[in-house]
Amino acid sequence: MIDTTHFTANTNVRGGDEQLRLTERLARVDPQTMHYEFTVDDPTAFTRTWTGLLPMTLTTEPMFEYACHEGNHALMDILRGARYEETHR
């Protein structure tokens, strides 16, 4: 379980504010599937706690992490170059 608190006014997690508590859980449900479940609790922003569930299925395809590329204006060219290399092997 991942429990995150101490958000700031600059944090925008689905409309939450400084009172936000985000609880995340990862669970393997079978050899091919993992569930990512998150619970948002912020009594000053929402009328009640709410939860979401995202099933993640195992893949053999390459996965590219994109969250760390915020503000990376060269990313489109990097991806364009990778796609070119893939088609010209």
Stockholm file with secondary structure:
# STOCKHOLM 1.0

chainA/1-89         MIDTTHFTANTNVRGGDEQLRLTERLARVDPQTMHYEFTVDDPTAFTRTWTGLLPMTLTTEPMFEYACHEGNHALMDILRGARYEETHR
#=GR chainA/1-89 SS CEEECCCCTTCCSTTCCTTCEEEEEEEEEETTEEEEEEEEECTTTCSSCEEEEEEEECCSSCCCCCGGGTTCTTHHHHHHHHHHHHHTC
#=GC SS_cons        CEEECCCCTTCCSTTCCTTCEEEEEEEEEETTEEEEEEEEECTTTCSSCEEEEEEEECCSSCCCCCGGGTTCTTHHHHHHHHHHHHHTC
//
